Amino acid sequence: MVISRHKSNLISFFCIYDFLVLQEIGYEFDIKHNIESLCKNNYENCDTHIKECVLMTIKNFDEIKSIITANLVNWTYKRVSLINKAILFLSIAEYKYVGNIDKAIVIDNAVNFAKKYSDPDDYKFINGLLDKVL
C-alpha cells in the first residue's frame, strides 16, 4: 500500500501514541495488529515507512526517552503529555533511525501535529526541543 508521507507519519503517530498509552497502563502492545488496524490492511501490505517508524521507535525507546529527558528544561518527562511524547518519539526515530529526511521537514511535521492534536502553545515546546536534539 503506497500512501503519502504525511499520511504514513500520521498513522505512525497514532500507532506510537497507542504504544505509549498501553505501556503506561501495563498492557502488551501488538505491533502488527496495531499497524494493520490503523492501515486497514494486512501487515505485509502496509506502508514500509509506517512499519520502520514504529519499529525503530520501539526498538530504540530507551535511547529516545533519554534524549528527550536530557533536553527538558524546567520540565520532567512525566509531565509531558502522551500526545507530545508520541510526536517527539516519532520525530526523533524518523530522523535518527529511519533517516533520509531533512531536519526541517521532521520539525515542520511535528509542529503541525502539535498544532492539530495538542494544546495550543505546545507546538513551541515541540519545535524547541526537536531543534536541540536533531
Summary of the structure (lengths in Angstrom):
residues: 134
radius of gyration: 13.9
end to end distance: 29.2
largest distance: 43.5
contacts: 400
relative contact order: 0.14
helix: 75%
strand: 0%
